[in-house]
């Protein structure tokens, strides 16, 4: 596995050679994360498993895990900043206040551009005419530059669009700015009464860090201490999709704005080309998908159904720890939706699929996988794509196309 290969590369590097403890800690955190054993990534468990502490030791008085985690973060920073070429490697990070590592996969390498190099005269024998000749070369270079510039513009205009640019052409060519509609997650937080009781029993440690409630197996929270929070939080995968797609459109001169699902009216959808991000967290995605071939099952909240083949379903898969292992998503482009505007959807069963959907339609290399099943003239058709993404630790892997539909 690529992540494990990167783990070996890091632990054998100069940044980690002098700290066997950091090697052990990083190895433990990465392997448990890959296995989906997030319940083993709590401070007390890490202290017992990696540093030999008693299973019931006082984490407030013994800060071994926090100290080593801070050292680990510094060494990871040294590793990635210590030599050229690190940007092409998988990046392993440990967020502050967490013991769950994050994995960032490098983007595909861009196609190298062809440069034009102009050279001047190497020898000017006649020093008396040197100044005039220098001015002559300046004028000549300026003329050449103008010719090259004009040729470049002509070539750019005549350059055929890539398949991905053809997919986005109805959005980019629309005179209105793009409207991103991002779903908001349903979140419950703990009441102030519960938190006050908890932190009286668990005072903060010496080192400053985010104060979070740490539940142990068997702990229970009374229903009256769960407070619903509306419209304040979005999923990580959805935010990543917005970032990738807005950057893609901005590079092509297309402005965009962002709204949360509850802050969007049907009149907005009728006015602007819209990109819907999120499935079960976005009511507009569910509404506009209700009559399409591939749609999300609102009854279970964990599968995508095929209207033309009722027995087909793509379900969220979990590992033996109950963690997400394989997620599914749908990418949709409606040229003539019920809103009267072009609509693009990037939606997953969970946040991992949502990110994979955004990645698929923001990368030329990944999007080309769709064309293997595309009919002639697909550019002017509506499109739906079902894709899947394997989850490594808490990171979505590269999206794989499962099924496509053009009409």
N, C-alpha and C positions, 0 to 999 in steps of 0.2 A: 504494500500500500504506500502511496506517495507520502502521506503524512508521517508514517512511521520511518520512512527513509529520511525525511527531513529532520525528524527527531534525532536519529543517529548522527546525522551530519552536524547538528547543533551541539549535542552533548560531547562530541569529539573535538569541537573547535577550541581555539585558544581562550575564548571568553569563558568557557566552562571547565577547562582542564584543571584549574586550581581549586575547584569546589565540587567534590563528589556529592555533597548534600544537595546542591542545586541540580546536579544531574539526576539524582534519585527523585527529587521532587517533581521536576519537569516530566520525567518518564512516567511517573505515577499519574500525574494530572492528565497528560495526553492520552494514555492508554485507557484510563477510566472514562474519559470523555468520548473516545472513539467507541467504546463498548456501550455507551449510553448510561453508565452507572453514576448518574449525577448525585444520587444519595450518598455516594462515597466521597464526594468532593466538598463536604462540610469541614470546617476548621478542626473540630474535635476528632473526626474520623481520620483526617489527614495526619494530625499529630500522632495518632496511635499507629497508623499503618506505615508511615514514612519515618517518623522520628522516635518510635518506640515508647510513646507515652501511654499511661494507663487510659483505658477507654473512657473513664469518667473524670479525667483530669480537669482542672480549672483553667479554662482558656483565658479568663480575665487576668490570672496571675502568671501564666506561662505563655509568653508571646512568641514561642519558637516558630510557629507556622507563619505568622505575620511577618516576622523579621526575615525569614528565609524567602518568603514570597516577594518581599520588596527587593531583596538581593537578586532573586531570579529575574524580576522585571528589568533591573539595571543590566544584567548580563545579556538578556535578550536584545536590549537596545544596543549594547556594545557589539553583539554579533552582527546585527543587520546594518549597523553603521560602520563596521570595521573593514569592509572590503568591497570593491566594485562588483556588480553583478548580483547583489543580494535581491534586487527588485524582481529578478526572474525566478526566485525561489518561493515556495510556500511560506507565508509569514505566520508564525505562531506567536500569539500575544496572550498576556494574562491581564485582563482589565483590573483596575484598582478596585479593591473591595470585593473581589470575586476569586474563586479558585477553579472556575470553569474556563479553560483556555478557548480562544477563538482562532479560527484558521482563515486566512485570506489567500485565495489562489491567484496567481499572477494572470493578468490579461493576455490574450493572444498577441504575439509580436506583430507590430504593424509592418506592412510592406515597405521596404526601403525606397526612399524617393531618389530620383535621378537628379543630380545637381549639374549646373552648368558653370564651368570654371573658365574665366577669361584671363589671358596673360598679356602683359605689356611688353615693350621692347626690352631686350636684355642688355643691349649695348648701344650707346649713343656716341658714335665716334666724333661727331661734330659738336663740340661743347658749345660753340657759339649759337647753334640753333637748338640747343637743349631745351630752353624755356618754351620756344615756339612749338617744338615737337611735343613737349609735355602737354601743352594746351591742346594740340591737335589730337593727341591720344585721348584726352579727357572728352573732347567733343565726339570722337569716334566711339568711345565706350558708351557715352550717353545715348547716341543713336542706336548702337547695338542693343542697349538695355531696353529702349523703347520698342524695338522690333521684337525682342524676346518677350516682353510684356504683352504686346499685342497678340503674338502667336500663342502665348500661354492662355490668354482669355479666350481666343478662338478654339483652342484645343479643349479648354474646360467646358465651353458651351457645347461642343460637339461630342464630348466624352459621354458614352452611354451610362445610364444610371445602373448602379448595382442592384441586385434583387431586393436587398433590404431597403434601398432608397425608393424603389418602385412600390414596395409595401407602404411606405410612409408618404408617398407622393400626394395622395388626396388630402392628407393632413397638412403637409408643408405648403402646398399650393393654395390652401384655403386662406382668404384675406383676414380672417379673424384669428386672434391668438388662441393657443391651445389651453383648454381647461382640464387640469388634473382633478379627479374626484377620488380621494383616498378614504377608504372605509375606516371607521373607528372601532377599536376593540371594546368588548364588554369587560369591564374591570371591576373587581370588588376589592376594597381596601379595608383595613382594620380600624375599628372605631378608636377615638382618642382614649376612651376609658380602658379598652383592652391594652393598648400600647403603654399607657401609664402604669398599669398593673405589671406588665411584662418587664419593663425597664427598671422598675423598682426591685424586681428579683434578679435582674441581669444588668448590673451597672456597666457603663461603657469601659473599655480597656484604656490603658494609658495612651496608646497610639491613636491619633484621630483617624476614623474611618466611617463610612456610612453606617448609620445605626439601623440594622435590619433585624426583624424577628426571625429567629432560627428555630424552626419546629423540629421536634424529635418524633420518632415513630410512636403512634398512640395519642399524640396531642390532638385536642379538639378545640374548635372555635364555636361558641354559641352563635346561632343565627342572628341574634340582635347585635352582635359585634361585627357583622359584615355589612359594609356600606357600599352601595352601588355608585360608581363614578361614571358619569355620562359625558361623552364627547371630549375627553381630555387626553386620551391615549390612542396611539396608532401602533400597528405592528411593525417590527423591525424589517421584515421582508418587504412590506409595502413601502416603507420609507426608502429602502435601498432601490426598489424599482423606480420610484419617482426620481431619485438622484440620477440613475443611469439614463433614463429616458429623457429627462429634462436636459441633461448634458448633451445627449445625442441631438436633440432638436435645436438647442442653442448653437451648436457648432454649425448648423445649417441656417442660422439666422432666424429661427422661429421662436418668438416669445411665448411664455406660458405663465399660468397662475395656478395656485393650489387652493382647493376647497376640501373640507371634510364633508363626508356624505350627508350628514344632517343639515349642513349649511348650503345645500344645493337644491334648486327648484327645477321643475320640468322646463320652465321658461329658459333657464340657463342652458339646459341641454339642447334646446331648440335654437339657441343663438350661437353657440361655439362648438367647434370640433372638440370632442371630449375623449379623455383617456381614463377609463375606470380601473382602479387598482383595488384588489381585494374582492373576495366572494361573499362569504357568510357575514362579513363585517360591513358589507356595502349593499344597501338596499337597492340601489340603482342597477348594480350588476345582476342581482337576482331577478329584478323586474324585467330588464331587457333581455335576459337569457331564458325567460320562462317558456318561449315557443321555439327556441333554437334546438338543433340536433343534440349538441353536447351541453348539458346543464348540471348544476349542482343540486344534490338532493338535500332539501331543507329539512326533511324528516330526521335523517340520521346526522347530518352535518359533517359526514366523513367520507363522502364518495361522490363521484361524477358518473352520471348515467348517459346512455345513448338512446335517444328517442326512437331511432330507426331499428334498434336491436334491443328490446326490453330486457333481455337476459344478460346484457353486457354492463359491467360496472367496474370502475377503477377505484379501489378503496385505499384509504390511508393505511399503511402497514407499520406495525410497531415491533420492536424487539422484545426479548424476554424480560426486559426491565420495564416495559410499558412505555418506552420512549419512541418518538417518531423515527422510523428507519427509511421509509420510502414515501414520498409525497407526490401528488399528482396536481396538475394545473391545466388551465385552458387559456389559450390566446385566441381572441376573436377580433375580426375587423369587419364592421358593417358599413358598407358604402352608403346604403340608403336605409337607415334605421327608422324606427317610428318617430324619432325626434326630428327627422328631416336633415340631420347633420351626420357626418362620418363619426363613428364611434369605434374606439379600440379598447379592448379589455385585456388585462393581464392579471389573472386571478388564480390563486391556489387554494387547496383545501386548508392548508396552514400557511404560516408566514414563509416557510421554506419554499413551497411551490410558488408562492407569489413572487419571491425573488427570482426563482428560476425562469418564470414567465417573462419578467422584465428583462432578464439577461438574454433570453432567446431573441427578442425583437430589438435589441440594442447592439448586437454583434453580427457582423457580416458572415463570419465563419460558421457560427451556430445556425443562423437563419437559413443558410444554403441547404441544410438537411431537409427542410420542408419541400424544396423544389424537386426532390426525387419522386414525389407523389403529386406534383402540381400539373394540372392540365394546361393546354395551350390557351393563352389569353387570361391566365389567372389574375393578371394585374387589375382587371376590371371586374373581378368577382368578389363576393363576400367569402370570408375565410374563417374556418375554425380549426384549431390544432390542439390536440390533447398531448401533454408531455408529462414525463416523470423525472424525478430528481432524487438521487440517493443522498441520504443525510449522513455526513461524516462529523461526528461530535455534535456540534450545534451549528454546522455550516452546510448549506445546500450545495450539492455537487453540480456538475455540468448538466443541463437539461437534455433529455433524450426524447425525440419525437415518437409518439405511440400511434396516433391516428390523425388523419387530416380530412377535411371536408370543404369542397369548393362549390359554390352555386351562384 
